[in-house]
Amino acid sequence: MRVGLLIVAAFWFLPVSSQTLQIMGSDEGFLPFYYGDNLNKGILVEVINEFTVEAGIVAGFSPMPRKRQAWALEEGRANAVFANPLWMPLPDRMHAIGPVLTWRDRVFAQPGQQADSFDDLEGSICLRKWFVYSDRLERRIGTNLVRLDAYNAQQMLGMFLHKRCDYTVMNEMEFRFLANLADVDPDGYSTELIDAEWPVYLGILKTETALIKAAEAFFATHTVDVEAMLPKLPPPDRRISIQPDQ
């Protein structure tokens, strides 16, 4: 509480522009971290809402295609983004805070087809078209695995739940979120195989020194409990239609 009061006091004498955290986000592929027509729902949205209350600032998410994020930073349309430092727009000009959470792409399998290693994967696998997966998975495709492409996560999960493929690879929280919306128990499909894993940071322009100090103070003690937040998240604005075979 004392830290929060100090942060509020520090911002009291700053111009309004310096108290605004405008976070860019792509409106595709980041369920359940941020979503909705105005990116006003999700795990990271809830975290930032807590941050704004403690820090006494204004913050929000703006839908922004990834290819325009560097432009948005240059033009002053935004000053922050959630990303891995390697993939951050204008990385030399961004200060990374965190990691805030860890992104994991997990292998999910049909019941009874669990695998202990990538070398054990045989049959068919549903993957996103044009998406790059790990070398150890790519080596299996075409020899031991038949690849079936989907255009987005919902289609991929639908194909998997309709048993059109033996395996799929998705962000573990996205899988759980969408499966719960379809009234499917996700635990029966999870495996111990992780295809990719990386930390996610909050990147803020280095010129926003006051915002950086406030965010560092907040995330130094704040833990994002994704598992606890997941069941409480509201449904997306766009209708999710995934019906498994009965």
KOLVOMI-251091 format. One record per residue: residue in one letter; x, y, z of N, C-alpha, C, O, CB in turn. Coordinates in steps of 0.1 Angstrom, whole numbers, plus 2048, in hexadecimal, padded with zeros to 3 digits. Atoms other than C-alpha are relative to their C-alpha. Glycine has a CB too. Layout:
BEGIN
AXYZXYZXYZXYZXYZ/...
REM end
This chain:
BEGIN
M8087F480080080080080980D8008068167F97F780080C/R7F77F47FF81C8188098078037F280880E7EE80B7FE80A/V7FA7FF80D82D8117E77F68077F67F98107EF8047F37FA/G80A7FA80980C8197D57FE80E8037FC8167F97F37F8802/L8027F27FD80883A7E780C8087FB80A8137F77FF80280F/L7F57F980582B8447DE8008017F180380C7EC80D7F8804/I8027FF80E82483C7BA7F680A7FC7F98127F37FC7F27FA/V80A7F68038058507BA80580E8028038177FA7F37FE809/A7FB7F37FD81786D7CA80A8057F580B8107F180780080D/A7F67FD80B83386B7AF7F98057F47FE80E7ED8087F47FE/F8077FC80D81986E7937F880D8027F48137F87F77F57FC/W8097F47FE80688B7A380580C7F97FD8147F57FF80280F/F7FA7F480581E8A57968047FE7F180B8077EB80C804808/L7FD80280E8228967737F58047F77EA8047FA8047F17FE/P80B7FD80A8108A17537F87F47FD7FD7E97FF8078067F4/V80A80B8037F288C7498067F77F68047EB7F87F38067FC/S7FB80980B80487E72A80A7F680680B7EB8018078097F6/S7F68097FA81F86F7417F97F68098007EC80D80A808807/Q8078097F780485D7557F87F67F87F07EF7FD7F7807809/T8088098097F584A7378097F57FB8127F77F47FA8087F5/L7FA80C80680082772F7F77FA7F57ED7F57F88037F580B/Q80780580B7F481E70D8067F47FA8117F57F37FE80B7F5/I7FA80D8047FA7F97057FB7FC7F37EE7FB7F17FE7F680B/M80480580D7F97EC6E27FE7F18018047EA80980A8037F5/G80280F8017EB7C96DB7F97FC7F37F08037EE7F77FC80C/S80780680C7E27B46BD7F37FB8057F27F580F8097F67FA/D80D8057FC7BD7AB6BD7FE7F27FC7F37ED7FC7F58097FA/E80180E8037C57886B280B7F88078167FC8088017FE7F1/G7F680A7FB7D676A6C380580280E80E7FC81280B8017F7/F7FB7FE7F37D97776E67F67FD80B7F680281680580E802/L8088067F67BC7666F78087F780A8107F08057F47F87FA/P8097F77F97B876771580780B8078028118117F97F880B/F7F87F57F97D378171D7FA80E7FD7F981680780E7FF7FA/Y8087F48027C179E70C7F77FD7F37FC7F87E980980D7FE/Y80A80280B7A279D6F57F58098017F581280A7FC7F1800/G80C7F78017817AD6ED80280A7F580D80C7F07FF80780E/D8007F680B7787C76D380A80B8028108107F97F28057FD/N7F77F57FD78C7E16E580C7FC8098128038107F980C807/L7F58067F77A57C96F77FD80580E80780981580E8057FB/N8047FC7F37927D07177FE7F580A7F87F68147F4809800/K80180C7F77927AD72580C7F78008147F97F67F47F77FB/G7F48098007AC79372F80880180C80780A8148088037F4/I7F78017F47C678A74880980C80180981280C8097F37FF/L7F87F47FF7DE7A673F7F880D8027FD8178088098017F4/V8087F47FE7C27BF73E7FC80180F7FD80C8147F37FF7F8/E8038007F17B87B576280C80580880B80D8117FB7F3805/V7F37FC7F97DD7B976D80280F7FE80581580880C7F87FA/I7FE7F28027E07DB75D7F58098077F881480C8008047F1/N80A7F97F87BF7E676D80480180F80280C8157F27F97FF/E7FB8007F27CE7DD78F80B80A80180C81280B8057F2805/F7F57F78007ED7F07867FC80F8008018178078097FD7F4/T8057F28017DA81077D7FA80480D7FC8108117F68017F5/V8067FD7F37C780F79E80B80380A80B80D8117F77F5805/E7F67FE7F67E780C7B280980C7FC80D8148058097F4801/A7F77F58047FC82579D7F880D7FE7FF8177FD8077FB7F3/G8077F48037E083E7978028067F38038127F180480A80B/I7FE7FB80D7E58407727F47FB7F77EC7F37FB80D7FB7FA/V80980580B7D083B7528077F77F78137F97F37FA80C7F8/A7FA80A8097D781C73D7F57F97F87EA7F97FC8087F6809/G8098078097C78097218077F97F58137FB7F37F68097FB/F7FB80880B7CC7F17057FA8067F37EF8097F27FD7F1801/S8047FB80D7CA7FC6E08027F57F680E7F07F580780D7FC/P7FE80980B7C47E36C480A8057F58088107F17F37FB7F9/M7F67FC8097E27E56AD8077F57F980D7EC7FF80B809807/P7F980B8077EF7CE69180F80080481580B8057FE8017F1/R7F28017FB8127C269A8098077F681380D7FB8047F1801/K7F87F98098207D067A80080F8018088167FB7FC7FC7F2/R8017F17FF8157F368480480480E8038108127F28057FE/Q7FD7FC7F28217F26A980C80980180C8128098037F3808/A7F47F78008438026A27FC80E7FC80081880180B7FB7F7/W8057F380483181E68F7F880780B7F981380D7F77FE7F4/A8087FA7F58198236AC80980680B8058108117F67F5806/L7F67FB7F68368276C480780D7FB80881780280A7F5804/E7FA7F580684783F6AD7F780C7FF7FC8188028057FD7F1/E8097F58028288546A87F980480D7F180D80D7F57FC7F6/G8067FD7F381F8556CD7F27FB8027EB80080B80080F801/R80D8057FE8008416C97FF7F680B7F57F28107FB7F97F3/A7FF80A7F580C8286E380E8028078178078017FE7F27FB/N7F37FF7FA8288256FC8047F380780E7F280E80080B80A/A7FD80C7FA8278017077FB7F47F87F27F57F07FB80080F/V80480C8068237DD6FC8047F480980E7F580F8057FE7F2/F7FC80C7FA8237BA70B8067F77F68007F47EC7F37F9807/A7F880980A83D7A46FA80C7FB8068107FF8118038097F3/N7F38047FC85C7916FD80A80A7FB8088107F08047F27FA/P7F77F680587A7A96FA8067FE7F28098077EB80C80180A/L7FB80380D8867976DB7F78057F57FB8077EA8037F27FE/W80A7FC80A8667A06C97F980D8027EF8107FC7F57F57FF/M8067F37FD85F7C26D780380A7F580E80A7EF80680580D/P7FD7F580A85B7DF6BE80980A80680880D8127F28067FB/L7F67F67FC8777F96C08077FB80D8078028177F980D803/P7FA8067F488A7E26D980A80980780B8098138067F37FD/D7F67F87FA8A67FB6DE7FA80C8088018128108098057F5/R8067F57F988D8156EA7F67FC80A7EF8048107F98097F5/M80A8067F68787FE7018077FB80C8127F680C7F87F57F9/H7FC8067F487D7F67257F77F58047EB7F680580180B80B/A80880C7FD8727D372E7FF7FE80F8097FE8168077F37F9/I8048027F28617CD74F7FA7F28027F17EE7FB7F780B806/G80680D7FE85B7AA75C80B7F58028167F88067F77FC7F5/P80C80480885878F7527F38008087F37FE8148027F27FB/V80D7FF7F983379375A7FA7F28007F37EF80A7F780A7F8/L80580E80082976F7508087F97F58107FE7EE7F18007FD/T7F980980983575273B7F67FB7F67EC7F57F98087F5807/W80880680B8267487198057F27FD8117F07FB80180A7F3/R7FC80E8038267237127F77FA7F57EB7FB7F67FF7F780D/D80780780B81C7116F28027F180480D7EB8038068037F2/R80080E7FB8136EE6FE7FA7F77F67F17FB7EE7F87FF80E/V80680A80980C6CE6EB7F47FA8087F57F681380A7F57FD/F80C8067FB7E86C16F17FD7F37F87FF7F37EB7F480A800/A80280D8067DF69D6E97F27FA8037EC7FD80D80B7F6804/Q80C8067FD7C06896E58017F680B80C7F080D7FB7F87F3/P7FF8097F57B86737038057F27FB8017ED7F17F27FE807/G7FA80D8047CD65370280B8017F78117F77F37F57F77FA/Q7F57FE8097E76626EB80B8098058118117FE7FB8057F2/Q7F67F87F97FD67370480E7FB7FB8117F07F97FF7FF80F/A7F38038048226756FA80A80680A8088108108038067F2/D7F67FB7F684167871080B8097FA8128108018077F4806/S7F67F88068576896F67FA8037F27F17FD7ED80D7F97FF/F8047FD80D8546996D48037F57F67FC7F47EC80780D7FB/D7FD80B80986367A6C47F57F68017F47ED7F880D7F9805/D80B8097FF8446676D07F48057F87EA7FD7F77FD7FE80E/L80C7FB80782C67D6BC7FE7F97F28077FA7EA80180F7FE/E80380780C81C6696A07F18027FD7E98028068047F1800/G80E7FE8047FC66E68C7FE80D7F98058117F07F77FF80C/S8037F38067ED69068480080B80A7FE8088167F28007F9/I7FF7F57F77F16B26937FA80D7FA7FC8107EE80F803804/C8067F48047DC6D269080980C80480C80E8107F2802806/L7F87F47FD7F16F268D7FB80C7F87F380B7EF80F7FD7FC/R8047F48067ED7166838078027F38148007F280280C809/K7FA7FE80D7F371D65E80A80C8018078168077F68037F5/W7F67F580181373365880780280E80F80B80F7FA80C7FC/F7FA7FE7F381D72F67D80D7F880180D7EC7FC7F67FD80C/V7F38077FF8417256858017F980E7FF80081880C80A7FE/Y7FF8087F484570A69F80F7FC8028177FF7FA7F77F3800/S7F28047FC8646FB6B08067F67F67FE7EF7F08007FB80E/D7F980A80987E6E769D7FD7F28037FB7EA7FA80F803800/R80280E7FC8776C86B17F27FC7FC7F07F07FA8017FF80F/L80D8048058526C96A78018007F07FB7F77EA7F680A804/E80080080E8596D36838077F47FA8037EF7EF80880D7FB/R7F980C8058716B567F7F67F47FF7F87EB7F780B7FD809/R80A80B80085369E6867F68017F57F17F77F07F97FF80D/I80B7FE80A83C6AD66C8057FB7F28107FF7EE7FD8107FF/G7FD80680D83C69B64B8067F28018077EB7F780A8097F9/T7FB80E7FE84C67C6597F77F88097F17EE80680F801806/N8088077F783A6726787F28078037E98018098077FE80E/L80C7F87FD81F68D6797FA8067F380280B7EB80380B80A/V8077F980B80569865F7FB80D8067F480D8107F57F77FB/R8047F37FB8006BD6637F28047F97F18047ED80A80B7FC/L80D7FB8057DC6CB66080080F8058018128107F47F9806/D7FF7F27FD7DB6F165E7F28078037E88037FE8068087F4/A80C7F87FD7C270966E80480F7FF8108128007FB7FD80F/Y7FD7F18027BF72F66980180780D80781280E7F68067F7/N7FF7F97F37BB73868E7FE7F680B7FC7EA8087F580B801/A8008097F47BA7296B17F37F98017F27EE80580480880C/Q80D8067FF7957246B17FD7F47F77F87EA7FA7F580A7FE/Q80180A80A7957106918097F48048057E88028038057F2/M7F780B7FC7B36FC69D7FB7F880B7FB7EB80B80E806803/L8058077F47A36F36BE7F37F87FC7F17ED8017FD80A80B/G80C8078057826EA6AC8047F37F97FE7E97FB7F88097F7/M7FB80C8077956D26968047F68098027EA80880B8047F6/F7FB8097F77A66C36B37F57F98097F57ED80B80A80780A/L80B8057F87876BF6C87F67F77F87F07EE7FE7F880B807/H8088098097756AF6AA8087F47FC8047EC7F47FC8087F4/K7F780C8027926956AB8057FF7F18077F47EC7F87F4804/R7FA80080D79E69F68880F7FE8018157FB7F67FC80C7F8/C7F28027FE7C169D6968037FB80E7FB7FC81780880E7FE/D7FC8067F47D468C6B180680A80A80580881680A7F57FE/Y7F97F67F87E76AA6BE7FD80E7FB7F98107F080F7FD801/T8007F28047E76D06BE80A80780980D8028147F2806801/V7F77F87F87FE6EB6CB7FA80E8017F78147F780E8017FA/M8057F37FE7F070A6DB80580680D80B7FF8157F07FF801/N7FD7FA7F37F77236F67F77F980B7EB7F88097FE80F800/E8088087F77EC7107157F48078067EA8018088097FB80B/M80B7F97FA7D772B7247F58037F57E98047F980580E805/E80A7FE80B7C67327027F87F37FE7EB7F47FD8068047F3/F80780D8027BD70D6FF7F67FE80C7EB7FB80980B7F4800/R8098027F47AF70C7237F480A7FF7E980680280880280D/F80B7F680079B72C71E7F67FC7F57EA7FC7F880680E7FC/L80980480A78C7216FD7F97F38037ED7F18008077FF7F2/A80680D7FC7866FD7097F580280A7EA7FC80A80A7F6805/N80A7FE7F677370A7277F48077FA7E88047FF80680980B/L80C7FA80775D7207117F87F67F87EC7F77F780580B7F6/A80780B8087557006FD7FB7F580A7F67EB8058097FA7F6/D80480A7F674D6EE71E8077F37FF8017E88007F17FE7FF/V7F780C80276A6D671980A80180B81080C80E8078007F2/D7F58017F67826CB73580D8007F98107F67F37FD7F4809/P7F38008077A46D572980B7F78058147F37FF80680E7FF/D7F58077F97B86C17428027F27FA80D7ED7FA7FC7FE80E/G7FF80D8067B16A072F8098007F480C7F57EF7F37FA7FD/Y7F97FF80C7C46AD71180F8058028178047F97F98097F6/S7F37FA7FD7E36BD72180B7F68018097EB80680080880D/T7F48087FF8066AE71D80B80880780981480A8047FB7F2/E7F57FA7FA8276B672D80A8067F581480C7F98087F7809/L7F77FB80B8366C070B7FE80F7FD7F38137FA7FE7F87F3/I8007F280383E6E57078078037F38138007F280680880B/D7F97FD80D8456F06E380880D80081280E7FA7F58007F5/A7F97F47FF84F7136EB7FC80780E7F18058137FC80A7F4/E8027FA7F385272870B80880D80081480D7FD8037F780C/W7F87F37FF85C74D7107F980980A7ED80980B8018067F2/P8057F67F685876872A7FA80C7F97FF8107EE80B80580A/V8077F480584078572380380C80980180B8157F17FE7FE/Y7FD7F47F884B7A872E7F780C7FC7F180B7F180F8047FE/L8077F480483A7CA72F80B80A7FC81480E8037F880680C/G7F67F780684F7E07187FA80F8007EF8117FA8047FC7F2/I8047F280084C80671E80B8097FA8178067FC7FD80580E/L7F67F780685E82170A80980680B80480A8157F980C7F8/K7F77FB7F687D82C71C7FE80E80480281380F80E7FE7FB/T8037F27FC87285071B7F580280A7F480D8107FC8087F3/E80A7FF7F68558487328057FB80D8017F18137F47F77FC/T7F98047F486A8477517F77FE80C7F97F581480B80A804/A8098017F484E84D76A7F87F37FF7F57EC8097F780C801/L80880C80283983175B8087F38038047EA8087FA7FF7F2/I7F780B7FE85781A75C8027FD80F8017F281380D8027F9/K7FE8027F185D8207817F47FB8067F57F280F80480E806/A80C8057FA83981B7897FD7F17FD7FA7EA8067F48097FC/A80280D8048377FB7768097F68068067EB80A8017FE7F0/E7F68087FA8577ED7847FC7FE80F7FE7F381480E8067FF/A8048017F184A7F47A87F47F68017F47EE80A7FD80E805/F80C8088008297E37A08047F17FE8007E88057F68047F6/F7FD80E8048377C378F80A7FA80980D7EE8088038007F1/A7F78067F68527BF7A97FA7F880A8007EF81080980B806/T8078087F68387B27C17F37FA7FB7ED7F28037FD80A80B/H80D80580581A7A97AB8037F37F880B7F37EF7F980A7F7/T7FF80D80881778579F7F37FE7F87E87FF7FE8027F480A/V80C80280980077D7827FC7F18018047E87FC8038047F1/D80480E7FE7ED75D78C7F67FD7F57EA7FF7F67F97FF80E/V80880280C7E075376A7F67F58037EA7F77FE8097FB7F4/E80980A7FE7D07337767F48048087E98008058077F4808/A80B7FB7F87BB7457907F780A7F87EB80A7FB80680780D/M8087F68077B07607787F87FA7F47EE8007F180980B7FA/L80680680C7A774975B7F17FE8017EA8027F88077F47FC/P80E80380078573D7677F780C8027EB80B7FF7FD7F680C/K8097F57FE77976076F80080A7F47F98147F580680880C/L7FF7F780C78077074D7F37FF7F97EC7F57F780B7FC7F7/P80C80080876277B7398027FB7F280D7FA7ED7FB80F7FF/P7FF80580D75A76C71780480B7F68028177F97F37F97FB/P7FD7F680A76777D6F77F48077FA7E98027FB8087F97F5/D80B7F98067527976E57FB7F87F47EF7F77F180480E7FC/R80480880C7537816C67FC7F28048037EC80D80C7FF7F6/R80580D7FC7407606C980A7F57FD80F7F47F27F27FD7F9/I7F780C8027557416CE7F77F47FE7EE7F18068097FE80D/S80880B8047467236BD8097F47FE80E7F27F37F78037F3/I7F880D8007597026C57F87F58067F57F681280E802807/Q80880B7FB7446E36C88077F37FD8097EF7F27F28007FA/P7FA80D8027566C26CE7F67F57FC7EA7F67FE8087FB80C/D80980C8037496A06C17FA7FB80D8017FA8188087F67F8/Q8068077F573168F6D98037F18007FF7EA8097F1803800/
REM end
